[in-house]
Amino acid sequence: MDFVLACDIMLDLEGSIRPALYLAEGLVEKGYEVSIISPLMSKNVEKYLSSRKIKPINLRAKLFAQRLGLSILWFEAWAREAFLRLNSSLVNNISPNVINFSQVVCVPSLAWYLQGPPSVALKDMKKELSAGFRVVYNFLKPLIEYADTSLASNMSKVSSFIIANSKFCASMYSTFGVKVHDVIYPPIDCQTFRPSTSDPSSDYVLTYFGKETKFSIIKKIADAGVRIKAFGSKVPLIRKDMTSHLNIEFLGRVSIKELVDLYSNALFTLFPFTHEPFGYIPLESMACGTPVLTYDFQGPAEYVINGHTGWLANNDAELINIAEKLWKRGYSSRMRLLCVNATLRLDKKNYIEKWLEILSEL
């Protein structure tokens, strides 16, 4: 038997690509023939997949936003499918055993893995976008919401089994009339993300700069004297007053090894978000032994344990207050061990086993 896994655009192997990649590697280890299909792949991704005995199927969709950053490029790929079904029109003669991890390719599948509807994400992110982006969004909002609902409905109709990456994600799709059958949290590789030191420096707070970041909250915390290191590669979306702040050191894109060291040595990881169906940043931080400060809602609230593996704030003011107190007073070192232990249940081995159980039933 062979399997085909459908993915979004694949310029790297991080973020939302990991659930598909880890499953593909697990299926190969079990002796299955596996292909990954995507509207657009980088040469490095094709080379990596081939080295893991996974056949890359690059549809080579003609996308024009490649110089505008991954977020804009993803939105273009989504719009091609949502409005014109252009991505799925490129798919021909593939195995009936399709597992769809994509939000931008509508094909008949055994299972569809939901990772979040873009229309809801844009609505939540609106306040942190630049004035120009907000004007464009407000104009296109009705069209985006209609297209997103229509695409989600069509994809659910051609999928035998539907899985969400969190309970919160499932609740978002339920408003579209999509029935979710199960929840499988995204995996983490606990062999890669683990503490790199037994004596962390704890002289900075780590955060992430991306499309879902609440920059205004990070700035207020930095204004209060908290020393912050930030990583991320979505440069066009980052406010200039953040990268020039005296208490903020923006590192840009970092390697996995550098990231593990950053997590491991941070006092805590700050994760103020506008929208997050699941959230890899808190999970990676916890796996490296560093607790997380975030909100008590959406995806992160489903696995960050308040007072044990981090702190969950009910609002912005509370989050800022907790951040200042932690910077001045610290916390029990026992929390670092609790963080590591809590992430083991989300290790990729357990994730693959869960998928194999579902596939055997299907």
C-alpha positions in Angstrom: 0.0 0.0 0.0 1.2 3.5 -0.7 0.2 6.9 0.8 0.2 10.4 -0.5 0.3 13.3 1.9 -0.9 16.7 0.6 0.8 19.8 2.1 0.8 23.5 1.8 3.7 25.3 0.1 7.0 23.8 1.3 9.9 26.2 1.3 11.2 24.7 4.5 10.3 21.9 6.8 9.2 23.9 9.9 5.9 24.9 11.5 2.7 23.5 9.9 4.8 21.1 7.7 6.0 19.1 10.6 2.8 17.0 11.2 2.9 15.7 7.7 6.7 15.2 7.6 6.8 13.2 10.8 3.9 11.0 9.7 5.5 10.5 6.3 8.8 9.4 8.0 6.9 7.1 10.4 5.0 5.4 7.5 8.3 4.9 5.6 9.8 3.2 8.7 6.7 0.9 8.7 7.5 -0.2 5.1 4.9 1.9 3.2 5.7 3.9 0.0 5.0 7.5 0.7 4.8 10.6 -1.5 4.3 14.3 -0.4 2.5 16.6 -2.8 2.7 20.3 -2.6 1.8 23.3 -4.8 5.4 24.5 -4.5 8.6 23.0 -3.0 12.1 24.4 -2.7 14.9 22.3 -4.0 16.2 21.8 -0.5 12.9 20.3 0.6 12.8 18.0 -2.5 16.3 16.9 -1.7 15.5 16.2 2.0 12.4 14.2 1.2 14.2 12.1 -1.3 16.9 11.4 1.3 14.2 10.1 3.6 12.8 7.8 0.9 9.8 10.0 0.5 8.8 10.9 -3.1 8.4 14.6 -3.6 5.6 15.7 -6.0 6.1 19.4 -6.8 3.1 20.9 -8.6 5.2 24.0 -9.4 2.2 26.4 -9.1 2.9 29.8 -10.6 3.0 31.9 -7.4 4.1 35.6 -7.8 4.6 36.6 -4.1 7.8 34.7 -3.4 9.7 37.9 -2.6 7.1 39.1 -0.2 7.6 36.6 2.6 6.1 33.2 3.4 2.9 34.5 4.9 1.9 36.5 1.8 3.0 33.6 -0.4 0.8 31.2 1.6 -2.1 33.5 1.3 -1.7 33.6 -2.5 -1.6 29.8 -2.7 -4.8 29.7 -0.6 -6.5 32.3 -2.7 -5.7 30.3 -5.9 -7.6 27.4 -4.5 -10.3 29.2 -2.6 -11.5 31.2 -5.6 -10.4 29.3 -8.7 -9.4 25.7 -7.5 -6.1 26.2 -9.4 -3.9 24.1 -7.1 -6.1 21.0 -7.1 -6.5 21.2 -10.9 -2.7 20.4 -11.1 -3.2 17.1 -9.3 -3.5 14.0 -11.5 -3.6 10.3 -11.0 -2.6 10.0 -7.4 -3.2 7.2 -4.9 -6.6 6.9 -3.4 -4.9 6.8 0.0 -4.5 10.5 0.5 -4.0 12.2 3.9 -4.5 15.9 3.4 -2.5 18.2 5.7 -3.2 21.2 3.4 -5.5 24.1 3.6 -4.7 25.0 -0.1 -5.3 21.8 -2.0 -8.8 20.3 -2.2 -8.5 16.6 -3.1 -10.5 13.5 -2.0 -8.8 12.0 1.1 -8.9 9.4 3.7 -8.3 12.1 6.4 -8.0 15.8 6.4 -5.9 17.4 9.2 -7.1 20.9 10.1 -4.6 23.5 11.2 -6.8 26.7 11.2 -9.0 28.7 8.8 -7.2 31.8 7.4 -10.3 34.0 7.6 -10.5 33.7 11.4 -6.7 34.2 11.8 -6.9 37.4 9.8 -9.8 38.7 11.8 -7.8 38.1 15.1 -4.6 39.6 13.7 -6.2 42.7 12.3 -5.2 45.1 15.1 -1.5 44.3 14.9 -1.3 44.7 11.1 -0.1 47.9 9.5 -2.6 50.5 8.4 -2.1 49.5 4.8 -2.8 45.9 5.5 -5.9 46.8 7.6 -7.4 48.8 4.7 -6.9 46.0 2.2 -8.3 43.5 4.7 -11.4 45.5 5.6 -12.2 45.8 1.9 -11.7 42.1 1.1 -13.1 40.6 4.4 -16.6 39.6 3.1 -15.0 37.9 0.1 -12.3 36.1 2.1 -14.8 34.8 4.7 -17.2 33.5 1.9 -14.3 31.8 0.1 -12.9 30.3 3.2 -16.3 28.9 4.3 -16.9 27.5 0.8 -13.4 25.9 0.5 -13.7 24.3 4.0 -17.1 22.9 3.2 -15.9 21.4 -0.1 -12.8 19.9 1.5 -14.9 18.3 4.3 -17.2 16.7 1.8 -14.4 14.9 0.0 -12.7 13.8 3.3 -13.7 10.6 5.0 -12.3 11.5 8.4 -11.5 14.9 9.8 -9.0 15.6 12.5 -8.1 19.0 14.1 -4.8 20.0 15.7 -6.5 21.3 18.8 -10.0 21.6 20.4 -9.9 25.3 19.7 -9.2 24.6 16.0 -12.1 22.1 15.9 -14.4 24.8 17.4 -13.5 27.3 14.7 -14.3 24.8 11.9 -17.6 23.8 13.6 -18.9 27.3 12.8 -18.3 26.5 9.1 -20.5 23.4 9.5 -17.4 21.0 9.4 -17.8 18.0 11.7 -14.5 17.1 13.4 -14.1 13.4 14.3 -10.9 13.6 16.5 -8.1 15.8 17.8 -4.4 15.0 17.4 -2.0 17.6 18.7 1.0 18.4 16.5 4.1 16.5 17.4 7.5 17.6 18.8 10.8 15.8 18.4 11.9 15.5 22.1 15.3 14.2 20.9 15.9 17.5 19.2 14.1 19.9 21.5 15.5 19.2 25.0 17.6 21.2 27.5 21.0 22.1 26.2 22.4 23.1 29.6 21.9 22.3 33.3 22.8 25.8 34.3 20.7 28.3 32.2 21.8 31.9 32.2 18.2 33.1 32.7 19.3 36.7 31.9 16.8 37.4 29.1 13.3 36.6 28.1 12.7 34.9 24.7 9.9 35.7 22.3 9.0 35.1 18.7 8.3 37.7 16.0 5.7 36.5 13.5 2.4 37.2 11.9 0.4 36.3 15.0 2.6 38.3 17.5 1.1 41.0 19.7 4.0 43.4 19.2 2.3 46.1 21.3 2.4 43.9 24.4 6.1 43.0 23.9 7.0 46.6 23.6 5.2 47.5 26.9 7.1 44.7 28.6 10.4 45.9 27.1 9.6 49.5 28.2 9.3 48.2 31.8 13.0 47.1 31.6 12.7 43.5 30.7 15.5 42.3 28.5 14.1 40.5 25.5 15.7 38.4 22.7 13.4 37.7 19.7 13.7 35.4 16.7 11.7 35.0 13.5 12.1 35.5 9.8 8.9 37.3 8.7 10.7 40.6 8.4 8.0 42.6 6.4 5.5 42.1 9.2 7.8 43.3 12.1 7.3 46.8 13.3 10.5 49.0 13.1 10.1 50.3 16.7 10.5 46.7 17.8 13.8 46.0 16.1 15.3 49.3 17.3 14.2 49.1 21.0 17.1 49.2 23.5 15.7 46.2 25.5 14.9 44.1 22.4 17.6 42.1 20.5 16.2 40.8 17.3 18.1 37.8 16.1 16.2 37.1 12.9 16.1 33.5 11.6 18.1 31.1 13.7 19.2 27.4 13.2 17.5 24.7 15.2 20.6 24.3 17.4 20.7 28.0 18.1 17.0 28.0 18.9 17.4 25.1 21.4 20.1 27.1 23.2 18.0 30.2 23.2 15.0 28.3 24.7 17.2 26.5 27.2 18.9 29.6 28.6 15.9 32.0 28.7 14.3 32.9 32.0 10.9 32.2 30.4 9.4 32.3 26.9 6.9 35.1 26.3 4.2 34.3 23.8 1.6 37.0 23.4 -0.5 36.2 20.3 -3.4 37.5 18.4 -4.4 34.1 17.0 -3.1 30.6 17.6 -4.8 27.3 16.9 -2.0 25.3 18.6 1.4 27.1 18.9 4.7 25.4 18.4 6.7 28.1 20.3 5.3 27.2 23.8 5.7 23.5 23.2 9.3 23.8 22.0 10.2 26.0 24.9 8.7 23.6 27.4 10.6 20.7 25.8 13.8 22.6 26.4 12.9 23.1 30.1 11.7 26.7 30.0 8.3 27.7 31.1 6.0 29.9 29.0 4.0 33.0 29.7 0.9 33.2 27.4 -2.9 33.5 27.4 -5.5 31.3 29.0 -7.3 30.8 25.7 -7.0 29.2 22.2 -4.5 26.5 21.5 -1.7 27.1 24.0 -4.1 27.0 27.0 -4.7 23.3 26.1 -1.2 22.2 27.0 0.5 24.9 29.1 -0.3 24.1 32.7 -0.7 27.3 34.8 1.7 27.4 37.7 3.5 24.2 36.6 4.8 24.5 33.1 4.1 28.2 32.7 1.6 31.0 33.4 -1.7 31.7 31.7 -3.0 35.3 31.7 -6.6 36.2 31.2 -5.8 39.5 29.5 -3.0 41.8 28.3 -2.7 43.8 31.6 -2.3 40.6 33.6 0.3 39.2 31.2 2.4 42.3 31.4 2.1 42.3 35.2 3.2 38.6 35.4 6.1 39.3 33.1 7.5 42.1 35.2 7.2 40.1 38.4 8.9 37.0 36.9 11.8 39.2 35.6 12.3 40.7 39.1 11.6 37.6 41.3 12.1 34.5 39.2 10.4 31.2 40.0 11.1 27.7 41.3 13.7 25.8 39.3 11.5 22.7 39.7 9.3 24.1 36.9 12.0 23.4 34.3 11.7 19.6 35.0 7.9 19.8 35.0 8.1 21.4 31.5 10.3 18.6 30.1 8.1 15.8 31.5 4.9 17.5 30.3 6.0 17.5 26.6 6.8 13.8 26.4 3.1 12.9 25.7 3.3 15.0 22.5 6.5 13.4 21.3 6.4 12.5 17.6 6.5 8.7 18.5 3.2 8.9 20.2 1.8 11.1 17.4 2.7 8.5 14.8 1.2 5.7 16.8 -2.1 7.7 17.1 -2.2 8.1 13.3 -1.4 4.5 12.7 -4.4 3.5 14.9 -6.7 5.8 12.9 -5.4 4.7 9.5 -5.8 1.0 10.4 -9.5 1.7 11.2 -10.0 3.6 8.0 
